[in-house]
Amino acid sequence: MDLELASVFDRARYPLHVSEGRDIGAGHLRGWGLEYGGLLETHVATDPIWQAAMRAARDRGSLVSEHKLANLYLIIRYAMGSGDIHEFGSFSGGSAVFMAKILKALDLPAKVFAYDTYEGMPATDPVHDLHHPGDFADAQYDRLLAYISDHALSSHIETVKGTFDATLPGILARGRPVALMHVDCDLYEPIKYVVRECLPAIAPAGHIVFDDPLHGSCLGAFDAVEQLLIRELDLTAEQAYPHLVFRYPPCHARDATASATALR
Ligand SMILES: C[S@@+](CC[C@H](N)C(=O)[O-])C[C@H]1O[C@@H](n2cnc3c(N)ncnc32)[C@H](O)[C@@H]1O
């Protein structure tokens, strides 16, 4: 495999190189490019769509790092299939409005479902989780709703207020395909719940992105990924930097020839 960084911006070339059910070519380019190759600074940051989306993320405030947002931007713009984005854990809405701005700028017929209690974390698991009930209570939900209305984003984002187990079945019952899950809820049981529930609705070229598992405060999130994604579903990660990305259903190879990877 011989990849040029520029191919990450060419939607027609995806999947770039498939191995073990994931686009390892895309994973290499986005991960290496962001961490070592100046991908954010030299390419992404100059794009007006990125700049407008980042303004929205900053307006609402987001705990999601700039490299993680850049990776979401690259997936949504170049690699994501058709369907909606489901974000589990939106807090004050920063990453959700970021993604909605991209969908709107690209004129995609898709929306972000932004799930949260918007009143803080519900029950947590005292063995797996370090977080406590009530963490993230200051979501300022009314201000998020006002922001969506003031910025004419309501056709590209829908907030879903309540615990995931109370709200997700009703949204999935609408029968719309899921293109991307952005799982940012930090907690062991909710992560396993939302992934299991969404699996049957995920469309081809689906991406599952986990914000938390590699953070010291979220070992339970990693437990959930190890148990469900890796051991039970037998999936192999597409990317580990800046966050874990999995593909479901597994990608099909355009060129399954295994060979050395050279990044230029
Ligand atoms: C780290 S914050 C999300 C950060 C956000 N994506 C951002 O851009 O800053 C995690 C959120 O997950 C939510 N959450 C965790 N478990 C939940 C559950 N079972 N149901 C609904 N919300 C949940 C919490 O209320 C919290 O607001």
The ligand as a Tripos MOL2 file, in Angstrom:
@<TRIPOS>MOLECULE
LIG
   27    29     1     0     0
SMALL
NO_CHARGES

@<TRIPOS>ATOM
      1 C1        -18.2590   14.2410   28.1170 C.3       1 LIG1
      2 S1        -19.9010   14.7750   28.0590 S.3       1 LIG1
      3 C2        -20.1760   15.0550   26.3240 C.3       1 LIG1
      4 C3        -19.3090   16.1540   25.7380 C.3       1 LIG1
      5 C4        -19.8030   16.7670   24.4330 C.3       1 LIG1
      6 N1        -19.8330   15.8100   23.3290 N.3       1 LIG1
      7 C5        -19.0100   17.9980   24.0690 C.2       1 LIG1
      8 O1        -18.9550   18.3410   22.8510 O.co2     1 LIG1
      9 O2        -18.4760   18.6730   24.9510 O.co2     1 LIG1
     10 C6        -20.7840   13.2920   28.4340 C.3       1 LIG1
     11 C7        -22.2940   13.4450   28.4660 C.3       1 LIG1
     12 O3        -22.8880   12.1450   28.4250 O.3       1 LIG1
     13 C8        -24.1480   12.2270   29.0660 C.3       1 LIG1
     14 N2        -24.6270   10.8740   29.4110 N.ar      1 LIG1
     15 C9        -23.8980    9.8660   29.9540 C.ar      1 LIG1
     16 N3        -24.6620    8.7710   30.1140 N.ar      1 LIG1
     17 C10       -25.8980    9.0800   29.6460 C.ar      1 LIG1
     18 C11       -27.1180    8.3380   29.4970 C.ar      1 LIG1
     19 N4        -27.2160    7.0590   29.8880 N.pl3     1 LIG1
     20 N5        -28.1850    8.9770   28.9700 N.ar      1 LIG1
     21 C12       -28.1020   10.2690   28.5540 C.ar      1 LIG1
     22 N6        -26.9580   11.0210   28.6600 N.ar      1 LIG1
     23 C13       -25.8700   10.4330   29.1910 C.ar      1 LIG1
     24 C14       -23.8820   13.1160   30.2680 C.3       1 LIG1
     25 O4        -25.0710   13.7240   30.7270 O.3       1 LIG1
     26 C15       -22.8450   14.1160   29.7200 C.3       1 LIG1
     27 O5        -23.4440   15.3440   29.3810 O.3       1 LIG1
@<TRIPOS>BOND
     1     1     2 1
     2     2     3 1
     3     2    10 1
     4     3     4 1
     5     4     5 1
     6     5     6 1
     7     5     7 1
     8     7     8 2
     9     7     9 1
    10    10    11 1
    11    11    12 1
    12    11    26 1
    13    12    13 1
    14    13    14 1
    15    13    24 1
    16    14    15 ar
    17    14    23 ar
    18    15    16 ar
    19    16    17 ar
    20    17    18 ar
    21    17    23 ar
    22    18    19 1
    23    18    20 ar
    24    20    21 ar
    25    21    22 ar
    26    22    23 ar
    27    24    25 1
    28    24    26 1
    29    26    27 1
@<TRIPOS>SUBSTRUCTURE
     1 LIG1         1 GROUP 0 **** ****
